[in-house]
Amino acid sequence: MIANYCKMCGTKLQPGNKFCMKCGTPVQEQMAVQQTAMKDLQATRSPNHGNNLVGMALIAAVLLFIGAGGYYLHTQSMAGDIEKTAIVDKTTANDMSKGHQKNQSAMVSAAKGDSLEEFVREKDMLDTDIGTTANRVNEYLANHSSFRGYDGLKNDVRNLVERANQARVRLDSTAAADSKKKQALLELFSLEEDRARGLYKGIVDNQNGGDYSAGFKQGTQASYAFDSANSKFNVSFR
């Protein structure tokens, strides 16, 4: 191969030149140097080039193996996550179903309503307690001319008024299975409250220097009305 440029001065060499036209360096010597350099370069590059190819192939194989292993682990992890998610979703669905069933049961119970037996018992107890207190009032008047200076019976009667009123309020806010039974009980509690209020009014009027007869008359009329309504209630709902 003929050198293109002189290695000594860089002048371009023309085909057929034996010497550099500028510095005089022999062209044959330059060719020998170039050929030697080329052989050295080939001797140096050829083994490494083969080794590089082998090395690159090994690296590619390792990367492929690592990539395949990573993909396998990734897919297994995804499968595990999907399975866990499915379990959580199933558990959540079961919880929601149980909650729905519980709400449905509560709604059914509310729709059925209360049997009101607790209020029936309270109505009967109030009837007994009001009657007992009225007897105590009569006994007191048999031995005393007035209620002045004595608050014992007045306080007891006031408690009866409050009991009847509270029972009526509670009943009014209660969902009942039988609306007619509830309405009858509301009327009976109202009459019991009137009975107790009549007694209370008679005692207070007398303590204030007036006559107790007006209040007691009111209580007596409420008692007659209660007895009549209570008899009908027992026939209809017992």
C-alpha positions in Angstrom: 0.0 0.0 0.0 1.4 3.4 -1.0 1.3 6.1 1.7 -0.9 9.0 1.1 1.0 11.5 3.2 4.6 11.7 4.4 4.9 10.6 8.0 7.7 13.1 8.6 6.4 16.3 7.1 2.8 15.6 6.2 3.2 16.4 2.5 0.9 14.5 0.2 2.6 11.8 -1.7 1.8 11.1 -5.4 1.6 7.6 -6.9 5.1 6.4 -8.0 7.0 8.7 -5.7 10.1 7.1 -4.2 10.9 10.0 -1.9 9.0 12.8 -0.3 9.3 15.8 -2.6 9.6 18.1 0.4 11.7 16.4 3.1 13.2 13.5 1.1 12.1 10.7 3.3 12.0 7.4 1.3 8.4 6.2 0.5 9.4 2.5 0.7 10.5 3.0 4.3 7.2 4.6 5.1 5.3 1.7 3.5 7.3 -0.8 5.5 6.5 1.0 8.7 2.8 1.2 7.8 2.7 -2.5 6.9 4.3 -3.4 10.2 1.9 -1.2 12.1 -1.0 -2.8 10.3 0.2 -6.3 11.2 0.7 -5.3 14.8 -2.8 -3.7 14.8 -4.4 -6.9 13.4 -2.4 -9.1 15.8 -3.6 -7.0 18.6 -7.3 -6.6 17.5 -8.2 -10.0 16.2 -8.0 -12.0 19.5 -9.7 -9.3 21.5 -12.4 -8.9 18.9 -13.3 -12.6 19.2 -13.2 -12.4 22.9 -15.4 -9.3 22.8 -17.9 -11.2 20.7 -17.9 -14.1 23.2 -18.1 -11.7 26.1 -21.0 -9.8 24.6 -22.8 -13.1 23.9 -22.3 -14.2 27.5 -23.5 -10.8 28.8 -26.6 -11.0 26.6 -27.3 -14.5 27.8 -27.0 -13.4 31.5 -29.2 -10.3 30.9 -31.8 -12.5 29.1 -31.7 -15.0 32.1 -32.0 -12.1 34.6 -34.8 -10.5 32.6 -36.7 -13.9 32.3 -36.2 -14.5 36.1 -37.4 -11.0 36.9 -40.4 -11.3 34.6 -41.3 -14.6 36.3 -41.0 -13.1 39.8 -43.0 -10.1 38.7 -45.8 -12.3 37.3 -45.8 -14.4 40.4 -46.0 -11.3 42.6 -48.8 -9.9 40.5 -50.6 -13.2 40.8 -50.2 -13.1 44.5 -51.4 -9.5 44.7 -54.4 -10.4 42.5 -55.3 -13.3 44.8 -54.9 -11.2 47.9 -57.1 -8.5 46.3 -59.7 -11.1 45.4 -59.7 -12.4 49.1 -60.1 -8.8 50.4 -62.9 -8.1 47.9 -64.7 -11.3 48.9 -64.3 -10.5 52.6 -65.6 -6.9 52.0 -68.5 -8.3 50.0 -69.4 -10.7 52.8 -69.2 -7.9 55.4 -71.4 -5.7 53.3 -73.9 -8.6 52.8 -74.0 -9.2 56.5 -74.5 -5.5 57.2 -77.3 -5.4 54.6 -79.0 -8.4 56.2 -78.7 -6.8 59.6 -80.2 -3.6 58.3 -83.0 -5.6 56.7 -83.7 -7.4 59.9 -83.8 -4.1 61.8 -86.2 -2.7 59.2 -88.4 -5.7 59.5 -88.5 -5.4 63.3 -89.3 -1.7 63.0 -92.0 -2.5 60.5 -93.6 -5.0 62.9 -93.5 -2.5 65.7 -93.8 -2.7 69.5 -96.5 -4.9 71.1 -96.9 -2.1 73.7 -97.2 -4.6 76.6 -94.8 -2.5 78.6 -97.2 0.5 78.3 -100.1 -1.7 79.2 -98.4 -2.7 82.4 -97.6 1.0 83.2 -101.2 2.0 82.5 -102.4 -0.6 85.0 -99.8 0.4 87.7 -100.8 4.1 87.3 -104.5 3.1 87.7 -103.7 1.3 90.9 -101.4 4.0 92.3 -103.9 6.8 91.5 -106.7 4.9 93.2 -104.5 4.2 96.3 -103.5 7.9 96.5 -107.2 9.1 96.2 -108.1 6.8 99.2 -105.2 8.3 101.2 -106.6 11.8 100.4 -110.1 10.8 101.7 -108.5 9.3 104.8 -106.6 12.5 105.4 -109.7 14.7 105.1 -111.5 12.4 107.5 -109.1 13.6 110.2 -108.1 17.1 109.0 -110.1 20.1 107.8 -107.6 21.2 105.2 -104.2 20.5 103.5 -102.6 23.6 104.8 -99.1 22.9 106.1 -98.9 19.4 104.7 -97.2 18.7 101.3 -96.8 15.0 101.5 -99.9 14.1 99.5 -99.4 17.0 97.1 -95.9 15.7 96.2 -97.1 12.2 95.7 -99.9 13.3 93.4 -97.5 15.5 91.4 -95.3 12.5 90.8 -98.3 10.6 89.4 -99.1 13.5 87.0 -95.5 13.4 85.8 -95.5 9.6 85.4 -98.7 9.6 83.3 -97.4 12.5 81.1 -94.0 10.8 80.5 -95.7 7.5 79.6 -97.9 9.2 77.1 -94.9 11.0 75.5 -92.9 7.8 75.3 -95.8 5.9 73.8 -96.4 8.7 71.2 -92.9 8.3 69.8 -93.0 4.5 69.8 -93.7 2.5 66.5 -96.6 0.2 67.3 -97.6 -3.0 65.7 -101.3 -2.1 66.3 -102.0 1.6 65.7 -105.5 1.3 67.2 -104.1 -0.2 70.4 -101.6 2.6 70.6 -104.3 5.3 70.2 -106.4 3.7 72.9 -103.5 3.6 75.3 -102.7 7.3 74.5 -106.2 8.2 75.5 -106.0 6.2 78.7 -102.7 7.8 79.8 -104.3 11.2 79.1 -107.3 10.3 81.3 -105.0 9.1 84.1 -103.1 12.4 83.9 -106.4 14.2 84.2 -107.3 12.1 87.3 -104.0 13.0 89.0 -104.3 16.6 88.0 -107.8 16.8 89.6 -106.4 15.6 92.9 -103.4 18.0 92.7 -105.6 20.9 91.9 -108.0 20.2 94.9 -105.0 20.0 97.3 -103.3 23.1 96.0 -106.6 25.1 96.0 -107.2 24.1 99.6 -103.7 25.0 100.7 -104.2 28.5 99.1 -107.4 29.0 101.2 -109.9 27.8 98.6 -112.2 24.9 98.2 -110.8 21.5 97.1 -114.1 20.3 95.6 -113.6 21.8 92.1 -110.4 19.9 91.6 -111.7 16.7 93.1 -114.7 16.9 90.9 -112.5 17.2 87.9 -110.5 14.1 89.1 -113.7 12.1 89.7 -115.1 12.8 86.2 -111.7 11.8 84.6 -111.9 8.5 86.7 -115.3 7.6 85.3 -114.1 8.3 81.8 -111.0 6.2 82.4 -113.0 3.3 83.8 -115.2 3.2 80.7 -112.3 3.5 78.2 -110.3 0.9 80.1 -113.1 -1.6 80.0 -113.3 -1.2 76.2 -109.6 -1.6 75.9 -109.6 -4.8 77.9 -112.3 -6.2 75.7 -110.6 -5.2 72.4 -106.9 -5.8 73.2 -106.7 -8.5 75.9 
